[in-house]
Amino acid sequence: MLAGALALAGVRTRIVERRCEPQHQSRALSLHPRSVEVLDQRGIADRFLAAGRTVPGWHFAALDTQLDFSALDSRHGCTLFLAQARTEALLEERARELGVEILRGHETAEVRQGLDGVEVDVRVAGVRRTMRSRYVVGCDGARSAVRTAAGIGFPGTGETLTGMLGDFGVATADPGTLDRARARGVLAVGLEDGLTRFVLLSSPRMRVPSSEPVTVEEFRSALRDACGSDCGIGEPRWLSRFGNATRLAESYRAGRVLLAGDAAHIHFPAAGQGLNTGLQDAMNLGWKLAAEINGWAPPGLLDTYHAERHPVGQSVTENTEVQTLLAELALVEQYERPARALRRLIDDLLGLEQVNRRLAGAVSAIDTAYPSPGDPLIGRRMPDVALVAGGTGVTGAGRVYELLHEARFVLLGLDGDAAAPDVGEWAARVTSVAVARYDAHPALDGLREILIRPDGHVAWATRTADGRARRAERTLALTGWAGNASGRERG
């Protein structure tokens, strides 16, 4: 995802990957609404939607009352079931289309940074070689060699309980059995090729270290304990054990080294937020790092990556800890009765529209905002309203996210003026559009102009009616966000 974002901005990018072949097993299975939106903003969401299956809701702590994603302010109010391996393959396909160099079988051995760049030593078939670059981003997971080399701390808590997952080609169970299973912390999800995935916590086995392999008999026994039957599972396609270690990088940046995804945050896979948070890290970082490399980033722009995404990582790690605790306590004998009562209480609260909407907005990341002074819309995601547009290089009807496909800033004039807002020397980085008509949306009431960042969040908005004052505001906003217009590509 990150390499594609950089390549789209003309930055020469290389992926160094230890594995010789793609992973075929898939820990993650879901793309949540905001992830589908950011793919839509790059014009590739259709590829993912065509490959997966959508459902209108999702779970919180495996409670019976689901989060209603369909009620969110999004064209993509759904969870997209899509195996991680397929998601990775589609992202790799897009990266290659954009000219990204992907080097498999290259293991990172050492990372050294200087004032002007970074050296990365890699091992290839036992031979050590050195690569040089302007910046390095560690997207190398929980045991990140890049994070360790950069000296970035990874505080948090170690593993105290584990769960199991299994993909089975045969699974027969009536709905009542699976309903009872959910009350005991079991999830059952249909996959491609007729597979069913079971994910569960087992009271007798939840303290087994994640390094210990799962056996078929252990899994059957855990299902019988939870459901009263083994759900008719046959031979597994894949078995795995996973833990609840929860850690958050102290910083997402150390000089010319940055982190994204599991290298920056790990947690129990409650509500399937990990992969989604990583993709959204990449969406935030991609255009900022490209701006820095291409020479036009305003001072401090790259530092806003940590400032904006670290709090998101904190929020995700906290809500997954809450969900894990709700599941764990129900399996501990001394807490079982009050824990079940607490789960029923929260389940009842999820039946309240406002509570459901609050948690749905958090888990889906639709409510992710980067607080900024000024108009309350600044820092929030831009709604994908339909519009009839004119102006520089853009004519006809469409919607906002279609204007973001090239990862440029978008300036919308909403005051009915036939001429697009003047962006002067920033024209190479800003698509300016005069909007003749647009779908009503409460967030846009009274707006005259709005500047949208390449990641779809609002950079600046004004309700000023006076044209001269508005032009002055616009110039300040473009200087602060789109940088020095004399910036040049530096490779």
Number of C-alpha atoms within 10 A of each C-alpha: 19 25 25 25 27 27 22 23 20 17 21 18 22 16 17 18 18 16 12 11 9 12 12 12 15 15 15 18 21 25 28 28 27 26 25 24 23 20 21 21 23 21 16 17 16 11 14 20 16 10 15 19 16 17 13 16 19 23 18 24 23 22 22 17 18 18 25 23 26 18 16 18 15 17 14 21 23 25 25 23 22 22 20 19 17 18 21 16 14 17 20 18 13 17 23 15 12 19 17 21 15 16 15 15 16 22 20 21 15 16 21 16 20 10 8 9 15 19 17 18 18 22 16 15 9 9 8 13 13 13 10 14 16 16 18 23 21 21 23 20 17 18 12 16 19 25 29 15 14 20 12 19 15 20 12 15 12 12 16 14 21 22 24 23 21 24 26 21 17 15 19 12 13 8 9 10 16 17 15 14 22 20 19 24 24 24 18 18 12 15 18 12 7 11 17 21 21 21 21 25 25 25 20 12 15 20 15 19 16 19 11 10 12 17 13 16 10 13 23 17 17 22 24 14 16 23 22 13 16 20 19 12 21 15 12 17 14 15 18 18 20 20 21 21 18 20 22 24 22 17 18 26 21 15 15 18 22 25 30 28 22 22 26 30 28 24 27 23 20 22 19 21 23 22 21 21 26 24 21 23 25 24 25 25 28 25 25 24 24 24 23 20 22 17 18 22 23 19 12 10 19 21 16 14 23 21 14 18 24 20 14 21 23 14 14 22 24 14 21 25 20 14 18 22 13 21 24 21 19 22 20 13 10 10 12 14 13 12 20 18 12 15 20 16 11 18 19 14 14 23 15 10 12 11 15 20 18 14 19 26 21 16 28 27 21 22 18 19 17 19 12 14 9 11 14 13 22 22 22 19 21 21 20 20 16 16 17 18 25 20 18 16 8 16 13 11 14 16 16 21 22 14 23 22 17 16 23 21 28 23 28 24 25 24 16 12 12 15 15 21 20 16 17 10 12 19 13 12 19 22 25 26 26 24 25 18 14 17 12 11 11 7 11 19 10 13 17 20 24 22 26 28 24 25 26 27 21 26 28 26 24 19 16 15 13 9 10 10 11 17 15 10 16 22 16 14 16 23 15 17 21 23 21 17 18 9 15 12 14 14 13
